[in-house]
Amino acid sequence: MSRPLAPARPRRARMVGPALTLGGLAAATLALRLRDPHEGGSWGICPTAAMGFACPGCGGLRAVNDLTHLDLAAAASSNLMLVAVLPLVVFVLGRWTVDAWTGRERDHDARLAVGVTMVGLALLTVFTVLRNLPAGAWLAP
């Protein structure tokens, strides 16, 4: 549900958060396009990989680089979880931006937010454990 807001803040002030977030994501994506993370050490050493296991983010830089080259299969091979949640992230960022632009404020159900967070954390945990087991080696970066 949504309701129109009284124009308490001007549009320019409402757009600061979305603009900074989208600008930061665009800059990071451009950096990953220009400096290929497939080359060993180009972005430093991953601490969890140095400890011998793959965290849920392992392969994320390579996946973003692959997506900038429109290679969805390679991106999914690098980090399936990132590719799977990308449409949801794009939707949430888009909705936030449109809501800020139009001045809408959405009612949030705290119980739903907690439930979605718990399910997300559970899926992230399962993904992390599976990609570090021999049976889930195909999920490893």
N, C-alpha and C positions, 0 to 999 in steps of 0.2 A: 504494500500500500504506500501511497505517497500523497503528500499534501503540498500545496503551494506555500512558499514562505513569504512572509512580509519582507519587503526589500530592506532588511536590517543592514546588510553589508553590500557594498557595490560589487558588481560582477568581477571587476579586477581583483578585489581582495579574495573572493571565493575561488578564483581560478589559480591562485598561487600554488596550492598543494598539488593539484593535478598537473599543472605546467612543470613544476620542478621535478615531480616524479617521472613524468613522460620524457622530459628533457634528459634526466639522468639515465633512464633506460636507453634512450636513443644514443647517447654518448657512449655508454658501455657497449652497446651492440655495434656501433661503428668501430670502436677500438678492437672488438673481437673480430670484426670483418677485416680490419687492416693488419692486425698482428695475429697470425695463425696459431691457435693453441695446440694444433696437431704436432707442431715442432716441439720436441722435448725441451723443457726448461724455459720456453718463451714467456711464460707467465709465472715462473718460479716453481717451487716444489709444493705439491699438495701435502699437508701435514698428515692426513689420514692415510693416504697412499704410502707415505714414508713409514707409517706404523704397520702397514701390511693389510689394510682392509679398505673397502670401497664404501664411502659414505653416500647418502642419498644424492648429494650434489656432484659426486665424481662423474666426470664426463660432461658436466653442464656447460663449461666453456666451449668445448668442442661441439656440443649440440647446437649452441647458439651460432657458432661459426658456420656449421653445416646448414642451418636454417637461413642464414644470410646468403648462402649459395643456392637456396631452394632445393636442398637435398634432404628431403624428409626421411628417407630410409637411413641415411648415415646419421642424421640427428637422433632418430629413435634408437639406433645401435649404440650411440654414445651415451644417451641418458633417456630411457623410455619414459620415466616419470615426468621429466620436464616437458617432453613433447605431449604427453597425455594431459597435463594440467594447463598447458598454454592457452587453449581456447577459453577456459574458465578465467584465467588471469586477464586475457584481453577483454572479455565481457565485463568483469568487475571494474577494470580501469576505465573502460568506455562508459559504463553506467555512472561511475563517480564523476567523470569529466562532464558528461551531459547534465547530470544533476547539479553540479557546481555552476555550469553555464546558465541553466534555466532557473536556478534558485530553489530547486526542490530539495526537500529533506525527507528521507524515508524513515518510516517507523521500523525499528529493529526488535526482533524477538530475541532476548538474551538466551533463552533456553535453546532456540534453534542454532544460534551462533556457537554455543558451547558444544552442542551435539555435532555440528559440522566440523568443528575444530578437533573433537575427539576422534571422529571417523577419519579425518585427514591425518592425524598423528598416528593412528593405528595402521593406516595404509602405508605411510612413510616408514614405519617400523618394519612391517612385513616386507616391503620392497628392499630395505637395507639388509635385513637378515637373509632374504632369498638370494640377493646378488653376491653375498659372501659365502654361500654354500655351493658345493660342487653341483648340485641339481639345478641351481640358478645361475650357473656360470654364463649363460647366454645373456643375462641381465647386466653383467659386469662391463665396465667401460673398456 
